[in-house]
Amino acid sequence: MASQTKATKPQPVKKDSGAAHTRSGSAPRPGSTSRPGTGKRPSTAPRPANGPRKPAPAPRQGGQAPRSIPSKPGEAARSEGSARGSGGPTALDGQGTPGEQKPVVRRPPEPVEVKPKELELPEHITVRDLAEAMRCSPIELIKELMNKGVMANINQLIDYDTAAIVAEDMGYKVKVKEIAPVEPIQPAEVKEAPVQAPRRQQYSEEDQKYLRGRPPVVTILGHVDHGKTSLLDVIRATNVQAHEAGGITQHIGAYQVQVQDKLITFLDTPGHEAFTAMRARGAEVTDIAVLVVAADDGVQPQTREAINHARAAQVPIIVAINKIDLPTANLDHVKQQLAELGLVPEEWGGDTICVPVSAKTKSGVNSLLDMALLVAEMANFRANPRGKTMGVVIEGKQDRSRGPMTTLLVQDGTLKVGDALLVGETHGKIRAMFDHQGKPLKRATASTPVVIIGLRDVPQAGDRFEVVENERLARELAEQLVQEHRGVEAQPTEALTLEAIYARAQAGAVQSLNLILKADVQGSIDPIKNSLEKLEVGGLKVRFIHQGVGNISESDVSLAVASQAVIVGFSVGVDASAQRMAEAEKVSIRTYDIIYRLIEDIQLALTGMLAPEYKEVILGRAIVRAVFSIPRAGKIAGSQVTEGKALRNSMVRVKRGNGVLYDGRVASLRRFTEDVREVTIGMECGVGVEGFSSYAENDILEFYAQELVK
């Protein structure tokens, strides 16, 4: 208690204190004290209105209670006034008694956790788009890239990894942006697609009420120099042939003509190879095929190929017998040849329309156009002008002043200037659009060929296109398709082979074995074809896509790619270019010298019992320099490797002159006194062959191996 009394002992009142009270107009209460120079009572903690008195704090060491001295005059009075006004306890009212003061302890503010902002990035993005997504200046972003060692301008594409590193350093949490796959633009999967897929686009019941008739798309096919371009020149009344090198069509064009207030779209292709190449890329463009046959020349090998290509595309064929004005024209002979190929004319009781025409005198051209309109009316070609705009690329070229110029054929919907396009693996926005005569267009409906400007790159003929929401989406989808295409190229594709035809037929992937047959003479084709057409195992039949005379060419490989066919040759060779193309496109080519072996392999393939096919791979060659006799080992050929390498476990063929003396396996391979596995080019070795010892100098040892064809 002594300590408490000492702590609260009132101080003597000075004279100026009373003067201060007199001047303020209020007298001090009896027994009260005031602080010197302030005229106010010292700060004491009021007792709470309710509740017991709190216990006094424990005394300090030395027997004195904690003492609080206001840092400034009037601070205690202000604390008391604030306590009275609020009615609650103050800092002096904690665990001490009235009159005691406890220092206020302020807690530091708790740190606020700042979550990083999330950012979705595609596989590739430009510096400008990345800066917009991060809401920063492109200059700052370029500086950050330079700090990372990347020199990029504002329009340059950077990959995801680079963009993610920079974004994370600038406080973003990055994740890959998922983009839904674009089904209409995906390349058609050849390996599992059925052979006879429906050609026309399927519409829902909701879309069918918006369907409107569209012009037919007609393709001119036939043998070289039979007058295809001359006939088309007469139809569209423009001279194109004079501008082409040698009078032979060098490009793919599309044109529209008006007949009886109706339009017909014509495609001028440089032969059926380009027609099939577009089909191989999944572009089903043609509605009607016009086969041009010269009346004086008749059916030629390319005419047969054109017929087979049109049949593989499953389009109706109209035959235009051209050059009837020549004195050597023989219409009956041409019709007889067509009937032998399955194109029986209508006047002979068939269903093939044959129209005699002359591109020189322009006779019969109107009848040909009328027949095209008749076939189109019977087929009832329609499209939805309100549907999604899509089509196919006919041709593309790079213009020096205008940039990429692309010819498109609209197949559905309505194409307009300003639309954002996804074209194959490129993209762009239509800045200008023209018709086939060069007139500007604002919009184009189905079956209309147009030339557009605005794509970033030149696309390939046969690429699909579609209109998307905006140019940014088109760019992202194009980049995604590029990445997917690279992934597909990296993965080996499964080709259709005779060994795999049975398993794929059981899986429902194919319904027939498509064959392309090439033979040395026409007399060999008929017995092979008749024998194979009789084969049928479990509903799996042989279907001939094309048959012809001569070596296997690139045209045959291109047709095999488009039709999922196997090429079979009898007593013919394979062109080097065709072999390279077949290896690149994974097309199976089988050649035979005996007919019954060919038929037997096809029959075994249909039953799933065909033995695996092996091919011979030449490993190296060596020339015999000397012959040595070694005890217990016999004769050894001292040889020098001239090509490739010699392997101990390989097969070897001993050649002398142009003949083969022996074919066996390597028994031993030594270099000096040591057994070795292989000897490379330019080195000498001793070679022993199992079962052979009649070596002579200058004999050729050909080392080879048998590899399984997958």
C-alpha positions in Angstrom: 0.0 0.0 0.0 2.9 2.3 0.6 4.0 1.9 -2.9 0.5 2.6 -4.2 0.2 5.7 -2.0 3.5 6.9 -3.1 2.6 6.4 -6.7 -0.7 8.4 -6.4 0.4 11.1 -4.0 -1.0 14.5 -5.2 1.4 17.2 -6.3 1.3 20.7 -4.7 -0.8 23.2 -6.6 1.2 26.1 -7.9 -0.1 29.6 -8.2 -0.2 29.7 -11.9 -2.5 26.6 -11.8 -5.1 28.6 -9.8 -4.7 31.5 -12.1 -5.3 29.1 -14.9 -8.5 27.8 -13.3 -9.6 31.4 -12.6 -9.0 32.4 -16.2 -10.8 29.4 -17.5 -13.8 30.3 -15.3 -14.0 27.0 -13.4 -12.7 26.4 -9.8 -10.9 23.2 -8.9 -12.8 20.7 -6.8 -11.9 20.2 -3.2 -9.2 17.6 -2.7 -8.5 17.3 -6.5 -5.2 17.8 -8.0 -4.1 19.0 -11.3 -1.0 18.7 -13.4 1.3 21.7 -13.3 0.6 24.2 -16.1 -2.4 22.3 -17.5 -5.2 22.8 -15.0 -6.4 19.3 -15.7 -6.7 16.3 -13.4 -4.2 13.5 -13.8 -5.4 10.6 -15.9 -6.9 7.8 -13.8 -8.6 4.7 -15.2 -12.3 4.7 -14.4 -13.8 1.6 -12.8 -15.9 -0.5 -15.2 -19.7 0.0 -14.6 -20.2 -3.7 -14.2 -17.9 -6.5 -13.2 -15.3 -7.1 -10.4 -12.2 -5.1 -10.0 -9.3 -6.6 -11.9 -6.3 -7.8 -9.8 -3.3 -5.6 -9.4 -0.2 -6.6 -11.3 2.7 -8.1 -9.5 5.2 -5.6 -8.2 8.5 -5.2 -9.9 11.8 -6.3 -8.5 12.7 -3.7 -5.8 9.2 -3.5 -4.4 7.8 -0.8 -6.7 4.8 -1.0 -8.9 5.1 -0.3 -12.6 4.9 3.4 -13.2 3.8 5.1 -16.4 4.7 8.7 -17.2 2.9 10.4 -20.0 5.3 11.4 -22.8 3.6 14.7 -23.3 1.5 17.0 -21.2 -2.2 16.4 -21.6 -1.8 12.9 -23.1 -3.3 11.3 -19.9 -6.3 13.6 -20.0 -7.0 12.8 -23.6 -6.9 9.1 -22.8 -9.4 9.6 -20.0 -11.7 11.7 -22.2 -11.6 9.0 -24.9 -12.3 6.3 -22.4 -15.3 8.2 -21.0 -16.7 8.9 -24.4 -16.5 5.3 -25.5 -17.6 3.8 -22.2 -15.1 1.0 -22.5 -11.7 0.2 -21.0 -8.6 2.0 -22.1 -4.9 1.2 -22.1 -4.7 2.1 -18.5 -7.5 -0.2 -17.4 -6.0 -3.5 -18.1 -4.6 -5.5 -15.2 -3.6 -2.5 -13.1 -5.4 -0.4 -10.6 -6.8 3.1 -11.2 -4.0 5.5 -11.8 -1.7 3.0 -13.4 -0.7 3.2 -17.1 0.5 0.4 -19.3 2.3 1.0 -22.6 0.3 0.1 -25.8 1.8 -2.8 -27.7 0.9 -2.5 -31.5 1.0 -5.7 -33.6 2.7 -5.4 -37.0 0.3 -5.9 -39.9 0.0 -9.4 -41.2 1.6 -9.8 -44.7 -1.0 -10.3 -47.4 -0.3 -13.2 -49.7 -0.4 -12.0 -53.3 -1.5 -14.8 -55.7 0.2 -14.9 -59.1 -2.1 -14.1 -62.0 -2.8 -17.0 -64.3 -2.0 -16.9 -68.0 -3.0 -19.4 -70.7 -0.5 -19.6 -73.6 -0.8 -21.5 -76.9 2.1 -23.6 -78.4 3.2 -20.5 -80.4 2.4 -16.8 -79.8 3.7 -13.5 -81.2 5.5 -11.0 -79.0 2.6 -8.5 -79.6 -0.1 -10.9 -78.5 1.9 -12.0 -75.5 2.3 -8.4 -74.4 -1.4 -7.8 -74.8 -2.2 -10.9 -72.7 0.2 -9.8 -70.0 -1.0 -6.2 -70.2 2.5 -4.8 -70.5 4.4 -2.8 -73.0 5.8 -4.7 -76.0 9.1 -2.8 -75.4 9.3 -4.1 -71.8 8.7 -7.6 -73.1 11.3 -7.4 -75.8 13.8 -6.2 -73.2 13.0 -9.1 -71.0 13.5 -11.5 -73.9 16.8 -9.8 -74.7 17.9 -10.4 -71.1 17.1 -14.1 -71.7 19.2 -14.1 -74.9 16.2 -14.2 -77.3 16.3 -11.6 -80.0 12.7 -11.2 -81.3 10.7 -8.4 -82.9 7.2 -7.5 -82.1 5.6 -9.7 -84.8 7.9 -12.7 -84.3 6.5 -16.0 -83.1 8.0 -17.5 -80.0 7.4 -21.0 -78.7 5.6 -21.9 -75.5 8.7 -22.6 -73.4 10.2 -19.2 -74.1 7.0 -17.4 -73.4 6.4 -19.3 -70.2 9.8 -18.5 -68.8 9.4 -14.8 -69.5 5.8 -14.7 -68.1 6.8 -16.5 -64.9 9.6 -14.1 -64.3 7.1 -11.3 -64.6 4.8 -12.7 -62.0 2.4 -15.0 -64.0 1.4 -18.6 -63.5 1.4 -20.1 -66.9 -0.4 -23.1 -68.3 -1.0 -24.5 -71.7 -4.1 -23.3 -73.5 -6.2 -26.1 -74.6 -7.8 -25.7 -78.1 -10.5 -28.0 -79.2 -9.6 -30.0 -82.4 -11.1 -28.8 -85.6 -12.9 -31.7 -87.1 -13.7 -30.2 -90.6 -10.1 -29.5 -91.3 -8.5 -32.7 -90.0 -6.9 -34.6 -92.9 -8.8 -37.7 -93.8 -7.2 -40.8 -92.1 -6.6 -43.1 -95.0 -5.5 -46.1 -93.0 -8.8 -46.9 -91.3 -11.3 -45.2 -93.6 -13.7 -47.4 -95.5 -13.2 -47.7 -99.2 -16.5 -46.4 -100.3 -17.4 -43.4 -98.1 -20.4 -41.2 -99.0 -19.3 -38.3 -101.2 -22.0 -35.8 -100.3 -22.1 -33.8 -97.2 -24.8 -35.0 -94.7 -27.2 -32.4 -93.5 -29.4 -32.4 -90.4 -33.1 -32.1 -90.5 -32.8 -28.5 -89.3 -30.4 -27.6 -92.1 -32.4 -29.4 -94.8 -35.1 -26.7 -94.9 -32.4 -24.1 -95.9 -30.9 -26.2 -98.8 -30.9 -24.6 -102.2 -29.8 -25.9 -105.6 -26.2 -25.3 -106.6 -24.3 -25.4 -110.0 -22.6 -28.7 -110.8 -18.8 -28.9 -110.8 -17.6 -30.6 -114.0 -14.0 -31.9 -114.6 -12.6 -32.4 -118.1 -10.5 -35.6 -118.3 -8.9 -37.6 -121.2 -5.8 -38.5 -123.1 -3.2 -35.9 -124.0 -3.8 -34.0 -127.2 -7.4 -35.2 -127.5 -8.7 -31.6 -127.3 -9.6 -31.1 -123.6 -8.5 -27.5 -123.3 -9.7 -26.6 -126.8 -13.2 -27.9 -125.9 -13.2 -26.0 -122.6 -11.9 -22.9 -124.6 -15.0 -23.1 -126.8 -17.2 -23.5 -123.8 -16.0 -20.5 -121.9 -15.4 -18.5 -125.0 -11.9 -17.3 -123.9 -8.5 -18.2 -125.4 -6.5 -19.8 -122.7 -4.6 -22.3 -124.8 -2.6 -19.7 -126.7 -1.0 -18.5 -123.4 0.1 -22.0 -122.3 3.5 -23.5 -123.1 3.2 -25.9 -126.1 -0.6 -25.8 -125.9 -0.6 -28.1 -122.9 -2.3 -27.0 -119.7 0.2 -26.0 -117.0 -2.0 -25.1 -114.1 -5.4 -25.9 -112.5 -8.1 -23.4 -113.2 -11.8 -23.0 -112.4 -14.4 -21.2 -114.5 -18.2 -20.7 -114.6 -20.4 -20.6 -117.7 -24.1 -19.8 -118.0 -26.4 -22.1 -119.9 -30.1 -21.6 -120.1 -30.1 -19.2 -117.1 -28.2 -21.9 -115.1 -24.5 -22.0 -114.1 -22.0 -24.8 -114.6 -18.6 -24.7 -113.0 -15.7 -26.3 -115.0 -12.3 -27.4 -113.6 -9.5 -27.4 -116.1 -6.9 -29.9 -114.7 -3.5 -30.9 -116.2 -4.5 -34.5 -116.6 -6.0 -37.1 -114.2 -2.9 -37.1 -112.1 -3.8 -33.8 -110.6 -7.4 -34.9 -110.3 -6.3 -38.0 -108.3 -3.8 -35.9 -106.2 -6.6 -33.7 -105.0 -8.6 -36.8 -104.1 -5.6 -38.2 -102.2 -5.7 -35.1 -100.1 -9.3 -35.7 -99.2 -10.8 -33.1 -101.6 -13.9 -34.5 -103.2 -14.5 -31.7 -105.6 -16.0 -33.0 -108.8 -19.7 -33.8 -109.4 -19.5 -34.9 -113.1 -16.6 -36.1 -115.2 -16.5 -35.3 -118.9 -14.2 -37.8 -120.7 -12.8 -36.4 -123.9 -12.0 -39.1 -126.6 -10.7 -38.2 -130.0 -12.8 -39.8 -132.8 -9.8 -40.5 -134.9 -7.5 -41.8 -132.2 -9.9 -43.8 -130.0 -9.2 -45.1 -126.5 -5.6 -44.6 -125.4 -3.8 -45.7 -122.2 -4.4 -42.4 -120.5 -8.0 -42.7 -121.5 -8.2 -46.0 -119.6 -6.5 -44.4 -116.6 -8.9 -41.4 -116.6 -11.9 -43.8 -116.7 -10.5 -45.8 -113.7 -9.7 -42.6 -111.8 -13.3 -41.3 -112.4 -14.8 -44.6 -111.3 -12.6 -44.6 -108.2 -14.0 -41.1 -107.4 -17.6 -42.5 -107.9 -18.7 -39.7 -110.2 -21.0 -40.0 -113.3 -19.1 -40.0 -116.6 -20.2 -38.2 -119.8 -18.2 -39.1 -122.9 -17.5 -36.3 -125.4 -16.2 -37.8 -128.6 -14.2 -34.9 -130.1 -12.8 -34.2 -133.5 -15.8 -35.6 -135.4 -15.0 -33.1 -138.2 -11.9 -35.0 -139.3 -12.3 -37.4 -142.3 -10.6 -40.2 -140.3 -13.2 -40.0 -137.5 -14.8 -43.4 -136.6 -17.6 -43.0 -134.0 -18.6 -46.7 -134.0 -15.1 -47.8 -133.3 -14.8 -45.4 -130.4 -18.1 -46.6 -128.9 -17.0 -50.2 -129.3 -13.9 -49.5 -127.3 -15.8 -47.7 -124.6 -18.3 -50.6 -124.4 -15.4 -53.0 -123.8 -14.4 -50.8 -120.9 -17.9 -50.9 -119.4 -19.1 -47.5 -120.7 -21.9 -48.8 -122.9 -23.6 -45.9 -124.9 -27.3 -45.2 -124.3 -28.1 -45.9 -128.0 -26.6 -49.4 -127.5 -28.7 -50.1 -124.5 -26.3 -48.8 -121.8 -26.4 -45.9 -119.4 -23.4 -43.8 -120.6 -24.2 -40.5 -122.3 -22.0 -40.1 -125.5 -22.1 -36.7 -127.2 -20.2 -36.2 -130.6 -18.6 -32.7 -130.5 -16.1 -30.7 -132.5 -14.1 -28.0 -130.7 -13.0 -26.6 -134.1 -16.5 -26.2 -135.6 -18.2 -25.8 -132.2 -20.8 -28.4 -133.2 -22.4 -30.5 -130.4 -21.1 -28.2 -127.6 -24.6 -27.0 -126.7 -25.8 -30.6 -126.5 -22.9 -31.5 -124.2 -23.9 -28.6 -121.9 -27.5 -29.7 -121.9 -26.5 -33.3 -121.0 -24.4 -31.9 -118.1 -27.4 -29.9 -116.8 -29.6 -33.0 -117.2 -27.3 -35.2 -115.1 -27.0 -32.4 -112.5 -30.8 -32.1 -112.3 -31.1 -35.9 -111.8 -28.4 -35.9 -109.1 -30.1 -32.8 -107.4 -26.9 -31.1 -106.1 -27.7 -28.8 -103.2 -26.0 -26.7 -100.5 -26.9 -24.6 -97.5 -26.1 -20.9 -98.0 -26.7 -20.3 -94.3 -24.4 -23.1 -93.1 -20.8 -23.1 -92.2 -18.7 -21.8 -95.0 -16.2 -24.3 -96.3 -14.6 -25.5 -99.5 -11.4 -26.6 -101.2 -8.3 -25.0 -102.7 -8.0 -25.3 -106.5 -4.7 -23.6 -107.0 -2.3 -21.0 -105.4 0.5 -18.9 -106.5 2.8 -16.1 -105.2 2.3 -12.7 -106.9 5.1 -10.2 -106.6 2.9 -7.3 -105.9 -0.2 -8.8 -104.3 1.4 -11.7 -102.3 -0.3 -15.1 -102.1 -3.2 -15.4 -104.5 -5.4 -18.5 -104.0 -8.2 -20.0 -106.1 -11.0 -21.4 -103.9 -14.1 -23.4 -104.7 -16.9 -22.8 -102.2 -18.7 -26.0 -101.4 -21.1 -24.8 -98.7 -22.2 -21.6 -97.0 -21.4 -18.1 -98.3 -17.9 -16.6 -98.5 -17.6 -12.8 -97.9 -14.9 -10.2 -98.0 -13.4 -9.8 -94.5 -13.9 -13.4 -93.4 -11.1 -15.0 -91.4 -10.0 -18.2 -93.1 -8.3 -21.4 -91.9 -6.8 -22.9 -95.1 -4.9 -26.1 -94.5 -1.9 -25.2 -92.4 -2.1 -21.5 -93.2 -4.5 -18.7 -92.4 -5.5 -15.2 -93.3 -8.3 -12.6 -93.8 -9.9 -12.0 -97.2 -8.8 -8.5 -98.2 -10.1 -8.8 -101.8 -12.1 -11.4 -103.8 -12.5 -11.8 -107.6 -14.4 -14.1 -109.9 -12.8 -16.1 -112.8 -12.9 -13.0 -115.1 -11.2 -10.8 -112.6 -14.2 -8.8 -111.5 -14.4 -7.9 -107.8 -16.9 -9.8 -105.6 -18.4 -9.1 -102.2 -19.8 -12.6 -101.6 -19.7 -16.1 -103.2 -22.1 -19.0 -102.8 -21.6 -22.7 -103.2 -19.9 -24.0 -106.4 -18.5 -20.6 -107.1 -14.7 -20.4 -107.9 -13.1 -17.2 -106.6 -9.6 -15.8 -106.3 -8.8 -14.3 -102.9 -5.9 -12.1 -101.5 -5.0 -12.1 -97.9 -3.6 -15.5 -96.9 -0.3 -15.6 -95.1 1.2 -18.4 -97.2 0.4 -20.1 -100.5 -1.6 -23.3 -99.7 -1.5 -26.6 -101.6 -4.0 -27.7 -104.1 -6.6 -29.8 -102.4 -6.3 -28.2 -99.0 -9.6 -27.7 -97.2 -10.7 -24.2 -96.0 -13.3 -22.9 -93.6 -14.4 -19.6 -92.1 -13.6 -19.1 -88.4 -14.6 -16.5 -85.9 -11.6 -14.2 -86.1 -8.1 -14.1 -87.4 -6.5 -14.8 -84.1 -8.4 -18.1 -83.8 -7.5 -19.0 -87.3 -3.8 -18.4 -86.5 -4.0 -20.6 -83.3 -5.8 -23.4 -85.2 -3.3 -23.3 -88.0 -0.4 -23.5 -85.6 -2.1 -26.4 -83.9 -2.5 -28.2 -87.2 1.2 -27.7 -88.0 2.2 -29.3 -84.7 -0.2 -32.2 -85.3 1.1 -32.7 -88.8 4.6 -32.9 -87.5 3.6 -35.4 -84.9 1.8 -37.5 -87.6 4.9 -37.4 -89.8 7.1 -38.5 -86.9 4.9 -41.6 -86.3 5.1 -44.4 -88.9 1.8 -45.0 -90.6 0.5 -48.4 -91.2 0.2 -49.2 -94.9 -2.3 -51.5 -96.5 -0.4 -54.6 -97.5 -1.4 -58.1 -98.5 -0.2 -59.4 -95.2 -2.5 -57.1 -93.2 -5.6 -57.1 -95.5 -7.2 -60.1 -93.6 -6.8 -58.6 -90.2 -8.1 -55.2 -91.3 -11.1 -56.8 -93.0 -11.9 -58.7 -89.8 -11.8 -55.4 -87.9 -14.2 -53.8 -90.4 -11.7 -51.3 -91.8 -11.9 -52.6 -95.4 -14.6 -54.4 -97.4 -12.5 -55.3 -100.4 -9.0 -55.7 -101.6 -8.3 -52.8 -104.0 -5.7 -53.8 -106.6 -3.8 -51.9 -109.3 -2.6 -54.4 -111.8 0.3 -53.7 -114.3 1.5 -56.3 -116.8 4.0 -56.5 -119.6 1.4 -57.2 -122.3 -2.4 -56.9 -122.5 -2.7 -60.7 -123.0 -1.4 -61.3 -119.4 -3.9 -58.9 -117.8 -7.1 -60.8 -118.8 -6.3 -64.3 -117.3 -5.0 -62.6 -114.1 -8.0 -60.4 -113.8 -10.5 -63.3 -114.5 -8.8 -65.5 -111.9 -8.7 -62.9 -109.2 -12.3 -61.8 -109.7 -13.5 -65.3 -108.8 -11.8 -65.2 -105.4 -14.0 -64.4 -102.4 -13.4 -65.3 -98.8 -15.9 -64.4 -96.1 -17.4 -61.5 -98.2 -13.9 -60.1 -98.9 -13.5 -59.7 -102.7 -10.9 -58.3 -105.1 -11.7 -55.0 -106.6 -9.6 -53.7 -109.5 -9.1 -50.0 -109.4 -6.9 -49.9 -112.5 -5.1 -52.2 -114.9 -2.7 -51.3 -117.6 0.4 -52.2 -119.6 3.9 -51.0 -118.7 6.1 -50.3 -115.7 4.7 -49.2 -112.4 4.7 -45.3 -112.5 4.1 -42.4 -110.1 0.6 -42.2 -111.5 -0.1 -45.7 -110.2 1.2 -44.9 -106.8 -0.8 -41.7 -106.6 -4.0 -43.6 -107.5 -3.1 -46.3 -104.9 -2.8 -43.6 -102.2 -6.2 -42.1 -103.1 -7.9 -45.5 -103.3 -6.1 -47.4 -100.5 -4.9 -50.0 -103.0 -2.1 -52.5 -103.4 0.0 -52.4 -106.6 0.7 -55.8 -108.2 3.0 -56.1 -111.2 3.5 -59.1 -113.5 6.8 -59.2 -115.5 7.2 -55.4 -115.2 9.6 -53.1 -113.4 9.1 -50.2 -111.0 10.2 -46.7 -112.0 12.8 -45.2 -109.6 10.6 -42.2 -108.9 7.6 -44.5 -108.3 9.6 -46.6 -105.9 10.7 -43.5 -103.9 7.1 -42.2 -103.8 5.8 -45.6 -102.7 8.3 -45.7 -99.8 7.3 -42.2 -98.8 3.5 -42.8 -99.0 3.7 -46.3 -97.5 2.2 -48.0 -100.6 2.8 -51.8 -101.0 4.2 -52.9 -104.4 4.4 -56.6 -105.2 6.0 -57.9 -108.4 5.8 -61.5 -109.8 7.2 -63.4 -112.8 4.8 -66.5 -112.4 1.1 -66.0 -112.7 0.1 -68.8 -110.3 2.4 -67.3 -107.6 0.5 -64.0 -107.9 -2.9 -65.6 -107.7 -1.8 -67.9 -104.8 -0.5 -64.9 -102.8 -3.7 -63.0 -103.3 -5.8 -66.0 -102.2 -3.6 -66.5 -99.1 -3.9 -62.8 -98.3 -7.7 -63.0 -98.4 -7.6 -66.0 -96.0 -5.0 -64.5 -93.7 -2.5 -67.2 -94.4 0.0 -65.3 -96.5 3.6 -65.8 -95.3 5.6 -62.8 -94.3 7.4 -61.0 -97.1 11.1 -60.6 -97.0 13.3 -58.3 -99.1 16.9 -58.5 -99.9 19.3 -55.8 -98.6 22.8 -55.7 -100.0 25.3 -55.1 -97.2 28.5 -54.9 -99.2 30.8 -56.4 -101.8 34.4 -57.7 -101.8 36.8 -58.9 -104.5 38.9 -62.0 -104.2 42.6 -61.1 -104.4 44.1 -64.5 -103.5 43.1 -68.0 -102.4 44.7 -69.7 -99.4 44.5 -73.3 -98.1 44.4 -73.6 -94.4 44.6 -76.9 -92.5 41.3 -78.0 -91.0 39.6 -74.9 -92.5 39.9 -75.6 -96.2 40.2 -72.9 -98.8 39.8 -69.3 -97.7 39.3 -66.3 -100.1 41.7 -63.5 -99.3 39.4 -60.5 -100.2 39.3 -56.8 -100.1 36.0 -55.0 -99.3 35.1 -52.6 -102.2 31.5 -51.6 -101.1 29.7 -51.4 -97.8 31.0 -54.0 -95.3 31.4 -57.7 -94.9 29.5 -59.4 -92.0 30.2 -62.7 -90.4 26.6 -63.8 -89.9 25.3 -62.7 -93.3 24.4 -64.5 -96.5 27.0 -64.3 -99.3 26.7 -64.8 -103.0 29.7 -65.8 -105.1 29.7 -64.2 -108.5 32.0 -64.8 -111.5 31.5 -62.7 -114.5 27.7 -62.3 -115.0 26.7 -65.5 -113.3 26.2 -66.7 -109.8 28.3 -69.7 -108.7 27.1 -70.2 -105.2 24.7 -68.8 -102.7 25.2 -69.6 -99.0 26.2 -68.4 -95.6 29.5 -66.9 -94.4 31.3 -69.6 -92.4 34.2 -67.5 -91.1 35.5 -64.0 -91.3 39.0 -63.2 -90.2 41.4 -60.3 -90.3 44.9 -61.6 -90.0 44.6 -64.2 -87.2 41.6 -62.8 -85.3 37.9 -63.6 -85.9 36.0 -60.4 -86.5 32.3 -59.6 -86.8 32.6 -57.1 -89.7 35.1 -55.6 -92.1 34.6 -52.2 -93.6 35.3 -50.8 -97.0 39.0 -50.7 -98.1 40.2 -53.4 -95.6 41.4 -56.9 -96.4 40.0 -60.1 -94.8 39.7 -63.8 -95.2 36.3 -65.2 -96.0 35.1 -68.7 -95.7 31.7 -69.8 -97.2 29.8 -72.9 -96.0 29.9 -75.7 -98.6 32.0 -73.8 -101.2 35.7 -73.8 -101.9 36.1 -73.2 -105.7 37.3 -69.6 -105.4 39.2 -67.8 -108.1 40.9 -64.5 -108.3 38.6 -61.5 -109.2 35.5 -63.4 -108.0 32.9 -61.1 -106.4 31.6 -61.8 -103.0 28.2 -60.1 -102.5 27.1 -60.0 -98.8 23.3 -59.6 -98.2 20.6 -60.1 -95.6 16.9 -60.8 -95.7 14.7 -58.3 -93.9 11.1 -58.7 -93.0 8.9 -56.2 -94.9 6.6 -54.5 -92.4 
